[in-house]
Amino acid sequence: MRRFGTEGRVEPAQHYFVPRTNEIVDFINRVRAGKYIVLFAPRQTGKTTFFRRVIDVLSEGMRTESQAEAASHQTVRQNAASSTSDAAYFPIRLDFQVCRNLSIPEFYTYLSKGIQSQIESVFQEHGSMHSLSQFLDATPLTNHISMIDFFRDLQRLLQNLRIVLMIDEFDGIPQSALSDFLYALRLIYLSDEPRCPHSVGIIGVKSINQLNYDRSVSPFNIQDEFRLPNFTLEQVQELIEQYTDEVGQVFASEVIESIHKQTAGQPVLVNRFAQILTEELDIPKNEMITMAHFTTAHTQLLRGRNTNIEHLTTNIRKDPRFENVLMRIMARDEGIDFNLRNDIIGELATYGVIKEGTDGRCEILNPIYLYCILQAFKPLVNGLEDEYFPEDTSDDFRDYLAPGNSIDMVSLLDNFRNFIARAGFKILQVPDTPQESVGQHLLMAYLDAFVRRIGGMMHIEVQTGRGRMDLIVTHDQRKYIVETKIWRGTHYYQAGKRQLARYLRVEGVTEGFYVVFDHRQSPEPRVETSIVEGVTIHCYVIAVVQEAPSHRM
């Protein structure tokens, strides 16, 4: 039985997989048109899996395919259209991830051996080596000039094949070899037909411009950029349907939609969600996977360890400036321009932390990343934990549970407002926390401490992080939605109510909570309850600018 894959390349024979048929057709049509294509995307977005499937389709009959692979490849071949569709393609796959510290001669020796090995394995298998062996043995690669000559002579020997050079982990190329290697490919691209390689595919994390550290004009200005998007909702549905078809276990439609919403289709996170639900929660296979199961899996994913989240937190800690930018993205309605020419924005986008919104502003990629970013920058101890609740609060926090085991969220948030007043100026002394986001940090820490003690769960729902953050508390099959914002004026305050009301109606919840932090020198705290578009919204405007007491001399 296949499974959901989260470690390394996805193998169709072993894993459920998203065929990405339309994307592969697009890529192959560019290959057939002779494009030199670059595909740069963050790690663990399915680049290598995609690349290998392109190679498999181009190879066609050169190797034995599994039934699942063959059917998928046939679909791609039927959909791909080009004036050169009658040509035979020979993809040569290279991987530069181990090349970073090689000298130029060592790099071209590695290149030569990789190309020779693949050519020999294919043509020996088909019994048609002819003069290839002699040519390969007599034509070593020593530099970019010899590489140009090598490919020109190779094309003469393989007249009926179009060579496609596919390079994975291109960022690993030695810096000393980068410029000349790209100039050589550019010269080949601009040469007369038939050229060799006919097409080139380059995959990596950093773009050509980011690799070109000398800041000169890019030597590869003939590149055709290709974007590999995250999974759409339809693709997530298709992935999970493969499991249902094989095993018989059904996912509730809202579970699939919630997986896509929380991950924004990030491939590894989608598969990790499904992996927890199908392998780790011991749900009987004759039971439907419901939102109750989703909530448990979601909490396990957020609180557990996995490579994708560890990469995220490692990357955002690489530069102290990242925290300030990320907090501004999350705290401000107006956001920050998505300007890839800015080094900080460019790096965060390269790491897959942020993306461009429909309005050209930066957005956090998905709600899971938003939660993990806040957790990563949250101080282990803020020094105010003992002041969260009054001294007469019971040890088990039952004071904030109403009859029927529901949470008395009004009392809980009333106490939070009182806690801010009790703490006073000390909230501005919370270590390693930007003052503008200290209120949201403290509210998240406060609710997290509460829900953990009562056995509840909490996560973030809104994926953009732009000026608002929806904290979703789940306890005893009930959902409580708390939206937080920073005060930006009466207009934005009232608009936020309407925004929350629409969201509550979509979620089928009749009551919500709206917490706005007022950082002005003369704040206007308030507590009010409003009926907006048929739902009840409890509103809190909480002053967070507190002056330290003066000391008389």
C-alpha positions in Angstrom: 0.0 0.0 0.0 1.2 3.5 -0.8 1.6 6.2 1.8 1.9 10.0 2.0 5.6 10.9 1.5 7.4 13.6 3.5 11.0 12.5 3.3 12.9 13.1 0.1 11.5 12.5 -3.4 8.0 11.3 -3.9 7.9 8.0 -5.8 4.6 7.3 -7.6 5.0 3.5 -6.9 5.4 4.1 -3.2 3.6 7.3 -2.5 0.3 9.1 -3.2 1.3 12.0 -5.5 0.0 15.0 -7.3 0.6 14.5 -11.0 0.9 18.2 -11.8 0.0 17.3 -15.3 -0.7 20.9 -16.5 2.6 22.1 -15.1 4.6 19.3 -16.7 2.9 19.8 -20.1 3.9 23.5 -19.8 7.5 22.6 -18.9 7.9 20.0 -21.7 6.4 22.3 -24.3 9.1 24.8 -23.4 11.8 22.1 -23.7 10.5 21.2 -27.1 10.7 24.9 -28.1 14.3 24.8 -27.1 14.0 27.1 -24.0 16.7 27.4 -21.4 14.5 27.2 -18.3 15.1 28.2 -14.7 12.9 27.0 -11.8 13.8 28.4 -8.4 11.7 27.7 -5.4 12.2 27.1 -1.6 13.2 23.7 -0.4 10.6 21.0 0.1 8.2 22.4 -2.5 8.4 19.4 -4.8 11.0 20.7 -7.2 13.1 17.5 -7.5 10.0 15.3 -7.7 8.6 17.5 -10.5 12.0 17.5 -12.3 12.3 13.7 -12.2 8.8 13.3 -13.7 9.7 15.7 -16.5 12.8 13.6 -17.2 10.8 10.4 -17.1 8.3 11.7 -19.6 11.1 13.0 -21.9 12.8 9.6 -21.7 9.7 7.9 -22.9 10.6 4.3 -23.8 14.2 4.4 -22.5 13.2 2.6 -19.3 10.5 0.4 -17.8 7.8 2.3 -16.0 5.4 1.3 -13.3 1.7 1.1 -14.2 0.9 4.4 -12.3 3.8 6.2 -13.9 3.1 5.0 -17.4 -0.5 6.1 -17.3 0.5 9.5 -15.9 3.2 10.0 -18.5 0.9 9.0 -21.4 -1.5 11.7 -20.3 1.3 14.2 -20.4 2.5 13.1 -23.8 -1.0 13.3 -25.3 -1.4 16.8 -23.9 2.0 18.2 -24.8 1.9 19.8 -28.3 4.8 21.2 -30.3 6.1 21.5 -33.9 9.0 19.3 -32.7 6.9 16.6 -31.2 8.4 14.0 -33.5 11.9 14.5 -32.1 13.4 12.0 -29.6 14.8 13.6 -26.4 17.7 12.4 -24.3 17.6 14.1 -20.9 20.9 14.1 -19.0 20.4 14.7 -15.3 23.0 16.4 -13.2 23.0 17.4 -9.5 25.4 20.1 -8.2 24.6 19.8 -4.5 28.0 18.3 -3.7 30.0 20.7 -5.9 30.2 23.9 -3.8 33.8 23.5 -2.6 35.3 21.9 -5.8 38.0 23.7 -7.8 37.2 24.4 -11.5 39.1 21.3 -12.8 37.4 19.1 -10.2 34.0 20.5 -11.1 34.4 19.8 -14.8 35.7 16.3 -14.0 32.6 15.7 -11.9 30.5 17.0 -14.8 32.3 14.8 -17.3 31.8 11.7 -15.3 28.2 12.4 -14.7 27.4 12.9 -18.3 29.4 9.9 -19.5 27.8 7.6 -16.9 24.3 8.4 -18.1 25.1 8.2 -21.8 26.8 4.8 -21.4 24.0 3.3 -19.2 21.3 4.2 -21.7 23.1 3.2 -24.9 24.7 0.1 -23.6 21.3 -1.0 -22.4 20.1 -0.6 -26.0 23.2 -2.2 -27.5 24.0 0.9 -29.6 27.2 2.4 -28.2 29.0 2.4 -31.6 31.7 5.1 -31.5 30.3 6.8 -28.3 32.7 5.0 -25.9 35.7 6.1 -27.9 34.4 9.7 -28.1 33.6 9.8 -24.4 37.0 8.5 -23.3 38.9 10.8 -25.6 36.9 14.0 -24.7 37.5 15.1 -21.1 35.9 18.2 -19.8 38.4 20.6 -18.2 36.7 24.0 -18.4 33.7 25.8 -20.0 35.4 26.0 -23.4 35.9 22.2 -23.6 32.3 21.9 -22.5 31.1 23.9 -25.6 33.3 21.7 -27.8 32.1 18.5 -26.1 28.4 19.2 -26.7 28.9 20.3 -30.3 30.7 17.0 -31.1 28.1 15.0 -29.1 25.4 16.4 -31.3 27.2 15.2 -34.4 27.3 11.7 -33.0 23.6 11.7 -31.8 22.1 13.3 -34.8 18.6 11.9 -34.1 18.4 12.9 -30.5 17.8 16.3 -28.9 20.0 16.6 -25.8 18.2 18.1 -22.7 20.5 19.1 -19.8 18.6 19.0 -16.5 20.5 20.4 -13.5 19.2 20.0 -10.0 20.5 21.9 -6.9 22.2 24.4 -9.2 23.0 26.6 -6.2 25.8 24.2 -5.4 27.9 25.2 -8.4 31.3 26.5 -7.3 31.2 30.3 -7.3 34.5 30.4 -9.3 32.8 28.4 -12.1 29.4 30.1 -12.1 29.9 33.0 -14.5 31.9 31.1 -17.3 29.5 28.1 -17.0 26.5 30.4 -17.6 28.2 32.3 -20.4 29.0 29.0 -22.1 25.3 28.0 -22.0 24.3 31.4 -23.3 26.7 31.0 -26.2 25.3 27.6 -27.1 21.7 29.0 -26.8 22.5 31.7 -29.3 24.2 29.4 -31.8 22.7 28.0 -35.0 20.4 25.0 -34.9 20.8 22.1 -34.2 22.3 23.2 -30.9 23.4 21.0 -28.0 22.0 21.0 -25.5 18.7 21.7 -27.3 17.2 22.7 -24.0 18.4 23.3 -20.4 16.5 23.0 -17.2 18.0 24.6 -14.0 16.5 24.0 -10.6 17.6 25.6 -7.4 16.6 27.6 -4.3 18.4 30.8 -5.2 17.9 32.6 -8.4 20.6 33.4 -11.0 20.7 37.0 -9.8 21.2 35.9 -6.2 24.0 33.5 -7.2 25.8 36.2 -9.2 27.5 37.7 -6.1 29.7 40.2 -8.0 26.5 42.2 -8.8 27.4 42.4 -12.5 24.9 42.0 -15.3 23.5 38.5 -15.4 25.4 36.2 -17.8 22.2 34.2 -18.3 19.8 36.8 -19.6 18.3 34.3 -22.0 16.6 32.4 -19.2 12.9 31.4 -19.4 11.5 31.5 -15.8 9.2 28.8 -14.7 7.0 28.9 -11.6 6.0 25.8 -9.7 3.1 26.8 -7.5 1.9 25.1 -4.3 -0.9 22.6 -4.5 -4.4 24.0 -5.4 -7.4 22.8 -3.4 -8.3 20.6 -6.3 -4.9 19.0 -6.3 -5.1 18.4 -2.5 -8.5 16.7 -3.1 -6.9 14.6 -5.9 -4.1 13.5 -3.6 -6.4 12.4 -0.8 -8.8 10.7 -3.2 -6.0 8.4 -4.2 -5.8 7.3 -0.6 -9.6 6.9 -0.4 -9.7 4.8 -3.6 -7.0 2.4 -2.3 -8.0 2.2 1.4 -11.7 3.1 1.4 -11.4 5.7 4.2 -13.1 9.0 3.4 -12.0 12.5 4.5 -14.8 14.9 5.3 -14.8 17.7 2.7 -14.2 20.3 5.3 -11.1 18.5 6.5 -9.6 18.7 3.0 -10.5 22.3 2.7 -9.0 23.0 6.2 -5.7 21.2 5.3 -5.4 23.4 2.2 -6.3 26.6 4.1 -3.8 25.9 6.9 -0.9 24.9 4.5 -1.8 27.1 1.5 -1.0 23.9 -0.4 2.7 23.7 0.7 3.4 20.1 -0.5 5.3 18.8 2.5 2.9 20.2 5.0 -0.1 18.8 3.0 1.5 15.3 3.1 2.5 15.6 6.7 -1.1 16.5 7.7 -2.4 13.5 5.7 0.4 11.3 7.2 -0.7 12.1 10.8 -4.3 11.5 10.0 -3.8 8.2 8.2 -0.9 6.7 10.1 -0.4 8.2 13.5 -3.8 8.8 15.1 -5.0 5.2 14.8 -8.3 6.1 13.3 -10.2 2.9 12.3 -10.2 2.7 8.6 -13.9 2.2 8.5 -14.4 5.7 10.1 -14.7 9.0 8.3 -11.9 11.4 9.1 -13.6 14.4 10.7 -12.8 17.9 11.9 -12.3 16.5 15.4 -9.5 14.4 14.0 -8.2 17.4 12.0 -7.9 19.5 15.1 -5.9 16.8 16.9 -3.6 16.4 13.9 -3.2 20.1 13.6 -2.1 20.4 17.2 0.3 17.5 16.7 1.8 19.2 13.7 2.2 22.5 15.4 3.7 21.2 18.6 5.8 18.4 17.0 9.1 18.5 15.2 9.4 18.2 11.4 12.1 19.1 8.9 10.0 21.8 7.1 9.2 23.7 10.3 12.8 23.4 11.5 14.0 24.8 8.1 11.6 27.7 8.6 12.7 28.6 12.1 16.4 28.2 11.2 16.1 30.5 8.2 14.2 33.3 10.0 16.8 33.4 12.7 19.7 33.9 10.2 19.4 37.7 10.2 18.2 39.8 13.2 16.5 42.1 10.7 14.1 39.3 9.6 12.2 39.5 12.9 11.5 43.2 12.6 10.3 42.8 9.0 8.1 39.8 9.8 6.5 41.5 12.8 5.7 44.6 10.6 4.1 42.4 8.0 1.9 40.8 10.7 1.1 44.0 12.6 0.3 46.6 10.0 -2.8 46.7 7.7 -0.8 48.7 5.1 1.8 46.0 5.0 5.2 46.1 3.2 5.8 46.2 -0.5 6.9 42.8 -2.0 10.1 44.2 -3.5 12.5 41.4 -4.4 15.2 44.0 -5.1 15.3 44.5 -1.3 17.8 41.9 0.1 15.7 41.1 3.2 12.4 40.6 1.2 14.3 38.6 -1.4 15.8 36.3 1.2 12.6 35.7 3.0 10.9 34.9 -0.3 13.7 32.6 -1.2 13.2 30.7 2.0 9.5 30.4 1.3 8.5 32.4 4.4 6.6 35.1 2.5 4.9 35.5 -0.8 3.4 38.4 -2.8 -0.3 39.2 -2.1 -2.8 40.2 -4.8 -2.1 43.8 -3.9 1.6 43.6 -4.3 2.3 43.4 -0.5 4.1 40.8 1.5 2.1 38.0 3.1 3.2 35.2 5.4 2.9 32.0 3.3 0.4 30.2 5.4 -1.2 30.2 8.9 1.1 27.3 10.1 4.2 29.4 9.3 2.6 32.5 11.0 2.0 30.5 14.2 5.5 29.1 14.1 7.1 32.5 13.5 5.3 33.9 16.5 6.4 30.9 18.6 10.0 31.2 17.4 10.3 34.8 18.4 8.3 34.5 21.6 10.6 34.6 24.7 10.7 31.3 26.6 9.7 33.3 29.7 8.2 36.7 29.5 8.4 37.4 33.2 4.7 38.1 33.5 3.3 34.5 33.7 2.6 34.8 37.4 0.4 37.8 36.8 -1.9 36.3 34.1 -4.6 35.5 36.7 -5.6 36.9 40.0 -4.3 35.2 43.1 -7.7 33.8 43.9 -8.0 31.9 40.6 -8.3 28.1 41.1 -5.3 26.0 40.2 -7.2 24.1 37.4 -8.6 27.3 35.8 -12.2 26.0 36.3 -13.1 29.6 37.0 -13.3 30.3 33.3 -15.3 27.2 32.3 -19.0 27.8 32.2 -21.7 25.1 32.9 -21.6 22.5 30.2 -17.8 22.8 30.0 -17.8 25.7 27.6 -15.2 28.5 27.9 -16.4 31.7 29.4 -14.4 33.7 26.9 -15.9 37.0 28.0 -14.5 36.5 31.6 -11.2 35.2 30.2 -10.7 38.3 28.0 -11.9 40.6 30.8 -9.2 39.1 32.9 -6.6 39.6 30.1 -7.5 43.3 29.9 -7.1 43.5 33.7 -3.8 41.6 33.5 -2.4 44.3 31.1 -3.5 46.9 33.6 -1.9 44.9 36.5 1.4 44.5 34.6 1.5 48.1 33.6 4.7 49.4 32.1 6.3 45.9 32.6 4.7 44.7 29.3 7.3 46.9 27.5 10.1 45.1 29.3 9.2 41.7 27.8 12.5 40.5 26.4 13.1 40.1 22.6 9.7 41.3 21.6 9.0 44.3 19.4 6.9 46.8 21.2 4.4 47.1 18.4 3.5 43.4 18.6 3.9 42.9 22.3 0.1 42.9 22.9 -0.5 40.2 20.4 2.4 38.2 21.7 1.1 38.4 25.3 -2.5 37.5 24.2 -1.2 34.5 22.3 0.9 33.4 25.3 -2.0 34.0 27.7 -4.5 32.0 25.8 -1.9 29.3 25.1 -1.2 28.9 28.8 -5.0 28.6 29.4 -5.9 26.2 26.7 -3.0 23.9 27.6 -4.2 23.7 31.2 -7.8 22.8 30.3 -6.8 20.4 27.5 -7.9 22.7 24.7 -6.1 23.6 21.5 -5.2 26.8 19.7 -4.1 27.8 16.2 -4.0 30.7 13.8 -6.4 30.9 11.0 -5.8 33.9 8.8 -2.9 33.2 6.5 -1.7 36.6 5.4 -0.8 38.0 8.8 -1.6 41.4 7.4 -2.8 43.6 10.2 -4.9 40.9 11.8 -4.5 37.6 13.4 -7.3 35.2 14.2 -6.7 32.9 17.1 -8.9 29.8 17.0 -9.4 28.1 20.4 -11.0 24.7 20.3 -12.2 22.9 23.4 -14.8 20.1 23.9 -15.8 20.3 20.2 -16.5 24.1 20.5 -14.7 26.8 18.5 -14.0 30.3 19.8 -12.6 32.9 17.4 -10.6 35.8 18.7 -9.4 38.4 16.1 -6.6 40.7 17.1 -5.5 44.0 15.5 -3.5 47.1 16.2 -5.4 50.4 16.4 -5.2 52.3 13.1 -8.1 54.6 13.6 -11.9 54.4 14.0 -12.5 53.6 10.3 -10.2 50.5 10.5 -11.7 49.5 13.9 -15.3 49.5 12.5 -14.2 47.8 9.3 -12.5 45.1 11.4 -15.9 44.3 13.1 -17.5 43.8 9.7 -14.6 41.7 8.5 -14.9 39.5 11.6 -18.6 39.2 11.3 -18.3 37.9 7.7 -15.7 35.4 8.8 -17.9 34.2 11.8 -20.8 33.6 9.4 -18.6 31.6 7.0 -17.4 29.5 10.0 -21.0 29.0 11.3 -20.2 30.7 14.6 -22.6 33.2 16.1 -20.3 34.9 18.6 -16.8 36.3 18.2 -14.2 38.3 20.1 -12.3 41.3 18.8 -9.2 42.6 20.6 -7.5 45.7 19.4 -4.3 47.0 20.9 -4.0 50.8 21.2 -0.4 52.1 21.2 -1.1 55.8 21.1 0.2 58.1 23.7 -3.4 59.0 24.6 -5.2 55.7 24.1 -9.0 55.3 24.4 -9.6 51.9 26.0 -13.2 50.5 25.6 -15.2 47.4 26.1 -18.4 47.0 24.1 -20.6 44.4 22.6 -22.0 44.9 19.0 -24.4 43.0 16.8 -22.9 43.1 13.3 -24.6 41.4 10.4 -26.5 39.1 12.7 -23.6 37.9 14.9 -22.5 39.1 18.3 -19.0 40.6 18.6 -17.4 41.3 22.0 -14.9 44.2 21.5 -11.9 45.2 23.6 -9.7 48.1 22.9 -6.7 47.7 25.2 -4.1 50.4 25.9 -0.6 48.9 25.8 1.5 52.1 26.1 2.3 52.4 29.8 4.8 54.8 31.2 7.2 53.7 33.9 6.6 55.3 37.3 8.7 58.4 37.9 11.4 58.3 40.6 11.7 61.4 42.8 15.1 62.5 43.7 
